[in-house]
């Protein structure tokens, strides 16, 4: 599968020229418009790696993705593709899924340029934090609805 990005740029230039004939007293105005368009299309392979999907209502079959450094779950069409190997790397963006610090009993998940948490693992097809991590073995995550329709954090 491939992804396709098309960008179109349109430029319009308008030139107005006014001339007056001294001998006849006539004024002539000429207006010239030039429009140019540039279209570029990029086709690249679809993401490689695995998609991370939720499996319980109310977020059944929503997918992990990056929204400006915030980990959100949303529709498959905008899903990230990941490599899971102690850390979870968002392929193509070179960002890592981390657990934010905080004083509450729950922590936000963030995407950062470095992996600050490396205690991720797979238990079957379930992503967990490992028993040896500072959080112990965790396999349930809290999701809160955002102001964006169909997106949870």
C-alpha positions as CSV (number, residue, x, y, z in Angstrom):
1,X,0.0,0.0,0.0
2,X,1.1,3.5,-0.6
3,X,0.3,7.0,0.7
4,X,-0.1,9.8,-1.8
5,X,0.4,13.5,-1.0
6,X,-0.6,16.2,-3.6
7,X,0.2,19.8,-3.2
8,X,-1.0,22.5,-5.5
9,X,0.2,26.1,-5.4
10,X,-1.6,28.8,-7.5
11,X,0.0,32.2,-8.1
12,X,-1.9,35.1,-9.8
13,X,-0.1,38.3,-10.9
14,X,-2.1,41.3,-12.1
15,X,-0.4,44.2,-13.9
16,X,-2.3,47.4,-14.8
17,X,-0.8,49.8,-17.3
18,X,-2.3,53.2,-18.0
19,X,-1.1,55.4,-21.0
20,X,-2.3,58.7,-22.3
21,X,-1.9,60.0,-25.8
22,X,-0.9,63.7,-25.8
23,X,-2.0,64.3,-29.4
24,X,-5.5,62.7,-29.2
25,X,-6.1,63.1,-25.4
26,X,-7.1,59.5,-25.1
27,X,-6.3,57.4,-22.0
28,X,-5.9,53.7,-22.4
29,X,-5.8,51.2,-19.5
30,X,-4.6,47.7,-20.0
31,X,-5.0,45.0,-17.3
32,X,-3.0,41.8,-17.7
33,X,-3.4,38.8,-15.4
34,X,-1.1,35.8,-15.3
35,X,-2.0,32.7,-13.4
36,X,0.4,29.8,-12.9
37,X,-0.1,26.6,-11.0
38,X,2.4,24.1,-9.7
39,X,1.2,20.6,-8.6
40,X,3.5,18.0,-7.1
41,X,2.6,14.5,-6.1
42,X,4.6,12.3,-3.8
43,X,4.0,8.6,-3.5
44,X,5.7,6.7,-0.7
45,X,5.3,3.3,0.9
46,X,2.7,3.0,3.6
47,X,4.1,2.8,7.1
48,X,6.0,-0.2,8.1
49,X,5.8,-1.8,11.5
50,X,2.8,-2.7,13.6
51,X,-0.3,-0.7,14.3
52,X,-1.4,-0.5,18.0
53,X,-5.1,-0.9,18.4
54,X,-7.5,-0.7,21.4
55,X,-9.9,-3.6,21.9
56,X,-12.5,-2.5,24.5
57,X,-15.4,-0.1,24.3
58,X,-15.8,2.8,24.2
59,X,-12.5,3.0,22.2
60,X,-12.9,-0.3,20.4
61,X,-10.6,-0.6,17.3
62,X,-9.1,2.9,17.6
63,X,-5.4,3.2,16.8
64,X,-2.4,4.8,18.5
65,X,-1.1,7.9,16.8
66,X,0.9,11.1,17.4
67,X,-0.9,14.5,17.7
68,X,1.9,17.1,18.1
69,X,3.7,15.0,20.7
70,X,0.6,13.8,22.5
71,X,-0.3,10.2,22.2
72,X,-3.9,9.8,21.1
73,X,-6.1,7.0,19.8
74,X,-8.2,7.6,16.8
75,X,-9.2,6.3,13.4
76,X,-7.2,3.7,11.5
77,X,-6.7,6.1,8.5
78,X,-4.3,8.2,10.6
79,X,-2.8,5.3,12.6
80,X,0.9,5.2,13.4
81,X,3.1,2.2,12.6
82,X,5.5,1.1,15.4
83,X,8.5,-0.9,16.3
84,X,8.3,-2.5,19.7
85,X,11.5,-3.6,21.3
86,X,11.8,-2.4,24.9
87,X,10.9,1.0,23.6
88,X,8.0,1.8,21.2
89,X,9.2,3.8,18.2
90,X,6.8,5.6,15.9
91,X,8.3,4.7,12.5
92,X,8.8,7.5,10.0
93,X,8.7,10.2,12.6
94,X,11.5,8.8,14.8
95,X,9.5,9.5,17.9
96,X,9.3,7.3,21.0
97,X,6.3,6.5,23.2
98,X,7.1,7.5,26.8
99,X,5.3,7.7,30.1
100,X,5.2,11.3,31.4
101,X,6.3,12.0,35.0
102,X,3.7,13.2,37.5
103,X,2.3,12.8,41.0
104,X,-1.1,11.3,40.1
105,X,-1.8,7.6,40.1
106,X,-2.1,7.8,36.3
107,X,0.4,9.2,33.8
108,X,0.0,10.7,30.3
109,X,1.7,9.0,27.3
110,X,3.8,11.3,25.2
111,X,5.9,11.1,22.0
112,X,9.4,12.4,22.3
113,X,12.6,12.4,20.2
114,X,14.3,10.1,22.7
115,X,13.1,6.9,24.5
116,X,12.9,7.8,28.2
117,X,11.0,4.6,29.0
118,X,12.2,1.3,27.9
119,X,10.0,-1.1,29.9
120,X,7.5,-1.9,27.1
121,X,6.9,-5.5,26.1
122,X,4.4,-7.7,24.4
123,X,2.4,-10.3,26.3
124,X,0.7,-12.2,23.5
125,X,-0.6,-9.3,21.5
126,X,-1.1,-7.0,24.5
127,X,1.3,-4.1,25.2
128,X,2.4,-4.0,28.8
129,X,4.9,-2.3,31.1
130,X,7.2,-5.0,32.3
131,X,7.3,-6.2,35.9
132,X,10.9,-5.0,36.2
133,X,10.0,-1.4,35.2
134,X,9.3,1.3,37.7
135,X,5.6,0.9,37.1
136,X,5.5,-2.9,37.5
137,X,3.4,-5.0,35.1
138,X,0.6,-2.9,33.8
139,X,-1.7,-3.8,30.9
140,X,-4.6,-1.4,31.2
141,X,-4.5,2.2,30.1
142,X,-7.0,5.0,30.9
143,X,-8.4,6.9,27.8
144,X,-10.2,10.2,28.1
145,X,-12.2,11.7,25.2
146,X,-10.7,14.9,23.7
147,X,-12.5,17.8,22.0
148,X,-11.7,16.3,18.6
149,X,-14.5,14.0,17.5
150,X,-13.4,10.3,17.4
151,X,-10.1,11.0,19.2
152,X,-9.2,9.9,22.8
153,X,-6.1,10.6,24.9
